[in-house]
Amino acid sequence: MNITPNIVQHEFIGLETAVVNSSNPAMVGISGRVINETRNTFTIKQDNKMKVIAKDTSIFDFILTDGTIVEIEGKVIMGRPESRLKKRPRRLW
């Protein structure tokens, strides 16, 4: 999978993730599989426990299916998953 700006349009449910930075220090280090996504949160399954993480205050590392690790700021992926797929990404270059 090529890493492009449209990575934010991909489906995150089922991917392995880790919280690498957050305004809430208790959330840093939480890792596991994304099992649900809402407009403002991810639900991550960690050791048979469900953790709800706010997107807007966190930075996530996602492990893609080909093993690539991508760091994404939560503010970039805010919004309903189905609406986010329709948006065109802004080019930074």
N, CA and C atoms as an extended XYZ file, in Angstrom:
279
Properties=species:S:1:pos:R:3:atomname:S:1:resname:S:1:resid:I:1 pbc="F F F"
N         0.853       -1.180        0.000 N   MET     1
C         0.000        0.000        0.000 CA  MET     1
C         0.892        1.234        0.000 C   MET     1
N         0.645        2.136       -0.917 N   ASN     2
C         1.405        3.372       -0.969 CA  ASN     2
C         0.863        4.351        0.054 C   ASN     2
N         1.772        5.040        0.739 N   ILE     3
C         1.363        6.050        1.708 CA  ILE     3
C         1.156        7.353        0.946 C   ILE     3
N        -0.065        7.805        0.924 N   THR     4
C        -0.410        9.043        0.248 CA  THR     4
C        -1.313        9.854        1.169 C   THR     4
N        -1.577       11.101        0.819 N   PRO     5
C        -2.455       11.908        1.667 CA  PRO     5
C        -3.858       11.327        1.820 C   PRO     5
N        -4.270       10.439        0.907 N   ASN     6
C        -5.614        9.879        1.034 CA  ASN     6
C        -5.664        8.730        2.040 C   ASN     6
N        -4.605        8.515        2.795 N   ILE     7
C        -4.603        7.479        3.825 CA  ILE     7
C        -5.696        7.743        4.852 C   ILE     7
N        -6.070        8.987        5.053 N   VAL     8
C        -7.125        9.314        6.017 CA  VAL     8
C        -8.497        8.889        5.512 C   VAL     8
N        -8.618        8.522        4.244 N   GLN     9
C        -9.884        8.057        3.699 CA  GLN     9
C       -10.052        6.548        3.845 C   GLN     9
N        -9.039        5.861        4.340 N   HIS    10
C        -9.112        4.412        4.465 CA  HIS    10
C        -9.901        3.994        5.694 C   HIS    10
N       -10.301        2.745        5.711 N   GLU    11
C       -11.027        2.160        6.837 CA  GLU    11
C       -10.028        1.804        7.941 C   GLU    11
N       -10.322        2.208        9.174 N   PHE    12
C        -9.427        1.952       10.298 CA  PHE    12
C        -9.873        0.776       11.154 C   PHE    12
N       -11.136        0.378       11.042 N   ILE    13
C       -11.626       -0.744       11.843 CA  ILE    13
C       -10.887       -2.012       11.417 C   ILE    13
N       -10.341       -2.702       12.407 N   GLY    14
C        -9.590       -3.921       12.155 CA  GLY    14
C        -8.091       -3.743       12.169 C   GLY    14
N        -7.620       -2.503       12.117 N   LEU    15
C        -6.178       -2.246       12.130 CA  LEU    15
C        -5.648       -2.224       13.561 C   LEU    15
N        -4.391       -2.614       13.701 N   GLU    16
C        -3.700       -2.472       14.983 CA  GLU    16
C        -3.287       -1.017       15.135 C   GLU    16
N        -3.421       -0.484       16.345 N   THR    17
C        -3.082        0.907       16.590 CA  THR    17
C        -2.478        1.077       17.972 C   THR    17
N        -1.809        2.191       18.157 N   ALA    18
C        -1.269        2.570       19.462 CA  ALA    18
C        -1.389        4.079       19.604 C   ALA    18
N        -1.696        4.529       20.810 N   VAL    19
C        -1.778        5.961       21.094 CA  VAL    19
C        -0.370        6.405       21.485 C   VAL    19
N         0.241        7.278       20.678 N   VAL    20
C         1.616        7.701       20.947 CA  VAL    20
C         1.692        9.037       21.667 C   VAL    20
N         0.616        9.825       21.597 N   ASN    21
C         0.599       11.108       22.283 CA  ASN    21
C        -0.858       11.491       22.530 C   ASN    21
N        -1.110       12.110       23.664 N   SER    22
C        -2.468       12.530       23.992 CA  SER    22
C        -2.412       13.614       25.052 C   SER    22
N        -3.444       14.447       25.084 N   SER    23
C        -3.517       15.452       26.145 CA  SER    23
C        -3.845       14.787       27.478 C   SER    23
N        -4.375       13.579       27.438 N   ASN    24
C        -4.644       12.789       28.638 CA  ASN    24
C        -3.507       11.762       28.790 C   ASN    24
N        -2.596       11.954       29.736 N   PRO    25
C        -1.442       11.060       29.860 CA  PRO    25
C        -1.821        9.602       30.125 C   PRO    25
N        -3.001        9.337       30.655 N   ALA    26
C        -3.427        7.960       30.913 CA  ALA    26
C        -3.694        7.199       29.614 C   ALA    26
N        -3.936        7.903       28.528 N   MET    27
C        -4.235        7.255       27.251 CA  MET    27
C        -2.981        6.874       26.470 C   MET    27
N        -1.859        7.512       26.751 N   VAL    28
C        -0.622        7.233       26.021 CA  VAL    28
C        -0.190        5.808       26.312 C   VAL    28
N         0.120        5.067       25.254 N   GLY    29
C         0.569        3.694       25.401 CA  GLY    29
C        -0.513        2.653       25.200 C   GLY    29
N        -1.766        3.070       25.111 N   ILE    30
C        -2.833        2.112       24.849 CA  ILE    30
C        -2.677        1.600       23.422 C   ILE    30
N        -2.702        0.293       23.277 N   SER    31
C        -2.568       -0.288       21.949 CA  SER    31
C        -3.492       -1.482       21.821 C   SER    31
N        -3.832       -1.799       20.602 N   GLY    32
C        -4.716       -2.920       20.330 CA  GLY    32
C        -5.357       -2.770       18.971 C   GLY    32
N        -6.441       -3.501       18.762 N   ARG    33
C        -7.142       -3.488       17.484 CA  ARG    33
C        -8.353       -2.555       17.564 C   ARG    33
N        -8.527       -1.737       16.526 N   VAL    34
C        -9.685       -0.844       16.451 CA  VAL    34
C       -10.907       -1.702       16.146 C   VAL    34
N       -11.905       -1.657       17.023 N   ILE    35
C       -13.108       -2.460       16.794 CA  ILE    35
C       -14.322       -1.611       16.455 C   ILE    35
N       -14.248       -0.299       16.703 N   ASN    36
C       -15.357        0.586       16.358 CA  ASN    36
C       -14.826        1.999       16.183 C   ASN    36
N       -15.478        2.743       15.318 N   GLU    37
C       -15.105        4.135       15.093 CA  GLU    37
C       -16.368        4.960       15.023 C   GLU    37
N       -16.389        6.057       15.761 N   THR    38
C       -17.485        7.009       15.668 CA  THR    38
C       -16.916        8.325       15.170 C   THR    38
N       -17.739        9.342       15.177 N   ARG    39
C       -17.299       10.652       14.696 CA  ARG    39
C       -16.134       11.197       15.510 C   ARG    39
N       -16.146       10.988       16.819 N   ASN    40
C       -15.146       11.595       17.695 CA  ASN    40
C       -14.236       10.609       18.411 C   ASN    40
N       -14.491        9.298       18.296 N   THR    41
C       -13.723        8.342       19.091 CA  THR    41
C       -13.366        7.082       18.311 C   THR    41
N       -12.344        6.400       18.821 N   PHE    42
C       -12.024        5.035       18.428 CA  PHE    42
C       -12.272        4.155       19.639 C   PHE    42
N       -12.802        2.961       19.431 N   THR    43
C       -12.881        1.961       20.489 CA  THR    43
C       -11.808        0.929       20.176 C   THR    43
N       -10.891        0.747       21.117 N   ILE    44
C        -9.751       -0.141       20.932 CA  ILE    44
C        -9.864       -1.292       21.914 C   ILE    44
N        -9.685       -2.509       21.406 N   LYS    45
C        -9.723       -3.694       22.261 CA  LYS    45
C        -8.296       -3.994       22.699 C   LYS    45
N        -8.065       -3.898       24.020 N   GLN    46
C        -6.749       -4.148       24.592 CA  GLN    46
C        -6.911       -5.133       25.741 C   GLN    46
N        -6.319       -6.305       25.613 N   ASP    47
C        -6.385       -7.331       26.659 CA  ASP    47
C        -7.816       -7.611       27.095 C   ASP    47
N        -8.705       -7.851       26.131 N   ASN    48
C       -10.117       -8.147       26.373 CA  ASN    48
C       -10.866       -7.034       27.101 C   ASN    48
N       -10.337       -5.820       27.064 N   LYS    49
C       -11.018       -4.647       27.603 CA  LYS    49
C       -11.214       -3.655       26.471 C   LYS    49
N       -12.311       -2.931       26.512 N   MET    50
C       -12.604       -1.922       25.504 CA  MET    50
C       -12.198       -0.547       26.037 C   MET    50
N       -11.365        0.141       25.296 N   LYS    51
C       -10.925        1.487       25.658 CA  LYS    51
C       -11.445        2.457       24.609 C   LYS    51
N       -12.080        3.524       25.032 N   VAL    52
C       -12.590        4.551       24.126 CA  VAL    52
C       -11.625        5.726       24.160 C   VAL    52
N       -11.085        6.066       23.008 N   ILE    53
C       -10.063        7.112       22.889 CA  ILE    53
C       -10.615        8.247       22.027 C   ILE    53
N       -10.514        9.471       22.528 N   ALA    54
C       -10.936       10.647       21.756 CA  ALA    54
C        -9.938       10.904       20.635 C   ALA    54
N       -10.453       11.177       19.444 N   LYS    55
C        -9.583       11.425       18.299 CA  LYS    55
C        -8.904       12.788       18.365 C   LYS    55
N        -9.650       13.819       18.755 N   ASP    56
C        -9.152       15.188       18.626 CA  ASP    56
C        -7.980       15.519       19.543 C   ASP    56
N        -7.745       14.736       20.583 N   THR    57
C        -6.659       15.043       21.513 CA  THR    57
C        -5.528       14.032       21.457 C   THR    57
N        -5.545       13.147       20.449 N   SER    58
C        -4.569       12.060       20.408 CA  SER    58
C        -3.859       11.972       19.066 C   SER    58
N        -2.697       11.320       19.093 N   ILE    59
C        -1.952       10.978       17.889 CA  ILE    59
C        -1.794        9.464       17.892 C   ILE    59
N        -2.089        8.830       16.736 N   PHE    60
C        -2.131        7.382       16.639 CA  PHE    60
C        -1.074        6.851       15.684 C   PHE    60
N        -0.532        5.675       15.995 N   ASP    61
C         0.270        4.898       15.067 CA  ASP    61
C        -0.596        3.740       14.602 C   ASP    61
N        -0.788        3.619       13.289 N   PHE    62
C        -1.566        2.515       12.724 CA  PHE    62
C        -0.617        1.582       11.993 C   PHE    62
N        -0.794        0.287       12.182 N   ILE    63
C        -0.018       -0.713       11.458 CA  ILE    63
C        -0.902       -1.215       10.332 C   ILE    63
N        -0.508       -0.895        9.097 N   LEU    64
C        -1.297       -1.280        7.937 CA  LEU    64
C        -1.102       -2.765        7.636 C   LEU    64
N        -1.908       -3.291        6.714 N   THR    65
C        -1.874       -4.718        6.412 CA  THR    65
C        -0.542       -5.180        5.844 C   THR    65
N         0.220       -4.278        5.229 N   ASP    66
C         1.528       -4.667        4.690 CA  ASP    66
C         2.654       -4.454        5.700 C   ASP    66
N         2.338       -4.084        6.935 N   GLY    67
C         3.340       -3.913        7.977 CA  GLY    67
C         3.852       -2.496        8.139 C   GLY    67
N         3.436       -1.591        7.281 N   THR    68
C         3.856       -0.203        7.362 CA  THR    68
C         3.205        0.473        8.561 C   THR    68
N         3.986        1.269        9.283 N   ILE    69
C         3.455        2.030       10.421 CA  ILE    69
C         3.253        3.473        9.989 C   ILE    69
N         2.037        3.973       10.201 N   VAL    70
C         1.681        5.333        9.803 CA  VAL    70
C         1.228        6.090       11.033 C   VAL    70
N         1.793        7.271       11.243 N   GLU    71
C         1.381        8.128       12.359 CA  GLU    71
C         0.400        9.163       11.840 C   GLU    71
N        -0.780        9.229       12.483 N   ILE    72
C        -1.830       10.141       12.049 CA  ILE    72
C        -2.345       10.921       13.249 C   ILE    72
N        -2.435       12.231       13.087 N   GLU    73
C        -2.997       13.075       14.134 CA  GLU    73
C        -4.515       12.920       14.117 C   GLU    73
N        -5.101       12.748       15.277 N   GLY    74
C        -6.534       12.489       15.385 CA  GLY    74
C        -7.407       13.587       14.816 C   GLY    74
N        -6.955       14.837       14.879 N   LYS    75
C        -7.756       15.948       14.344 CA  LYS    75
C        -7.987       15.799       12.842 C   LYS    75
N        -7.047       15.157       12.152 N   VAL    76
C        -7.156       14.985       10.705 CA  VAL    76
C        -8.253       13.992       10.349 C   VAL    76
N        -8.508       13.024       11.221 N   ILE    77
C        -9.481       11.979       10.913 CA  ILE    77
C       -10.798       12.150       11.676 C   ILE    77
N       -11.040       13.355       12.160 N   MET    78
C       -12.307       13.647       12.831 CA  MET    78
C       -13.449       13.549       11.826 C   MET    78
N       -14.588       13.138       12.287 N   GLY    79
C       -15.774       13.051       11.442 CA  GLY    79
C       -16.247       11.619       11.306 C   GLY    79
N       -17.444       11.477       10.816 N   ARG    80
C       -18.005       10.147       10.617 CA  ARG    80
C       -17.193        9.404        9.560 C   ARG    80
N       -16.973        8.118        9.753 N   PRO    81
C       -16.173        7.363        8.783 CA  PRO    81
C       -16.741        7.433        7.368 C   PRO    81
N       -18.063        7.333        7.227 N   GLU    82
C       -18.649        7.360        5.887 CA  GLU    82
C       -18.542        8.738        5.242 C   GLU    82
N       -18.562        9.800        6.035 N   SER    83
C       -18.402       11.153        5.498 CA  SER    83
C       -16.952       11.433        5.153 C   SER    83
N       -16.043       10.902        5.950 N   ARG    84
C       -14.618       11.110        5.718 CA  ARG    84
C       -14.182       10.472        4.395 C   ARG    84
N       -14.812        9.378        4.017 N   LEU    85
C       -14.473        8.710        2.762 CA  LEU    85
C       -14.842        9.558        1.556 C   LEU    85
N       -15.856       10.398        1.700 N   LYS    86
C       -16.323       11.218        0.586 CA  LYS    86
C       -15.470       12.470        0.379 C   LYS    86
N       -14.817       12.934        1.445 N   LYS    87
C       -14.039       14.169        1.354 CA  LYS    87
C       -12.790       13.976        0.516 C   LYS    87
N       -12.403       15.021       -0.170 N   ARG    88
C       -11.134       14.997       -0.898 CA  ARG    88
C       -10.054       15.556        0.006 C   ARG    88
N        -8.922       14.876        0.115 N   PRO    89
C        -7.853       15.357        1.015 CA  PRO    89
C        -7.180       16.610        0.462 C   PRO    89
N        -6.771       17.474        1.376 N   ARG    90
C        -6.012       18.671        0.984 CA  ARG    90
C        -4.583       18.276        0.714 C   ARG    90
N        -4.051       18.759       -0.361 N   ARG    91
C        -2.647       18.513       -0.688 CA  ARG    91
C        -1.788       19.520        0.055 C   ARG    91
N        -0.726       19.048        0.662 N   LEU    92
C         0.162       19.920        1.416 CA  LEU    92
C         1.356       20.370        0.594 C   LEU    92
N         1.430       19.923       -0.651 N   TRP    93
C         2.529       20.313       -1.513 CA  TRP    93
C         2.029       20.739       -2.857 C   TRP    93
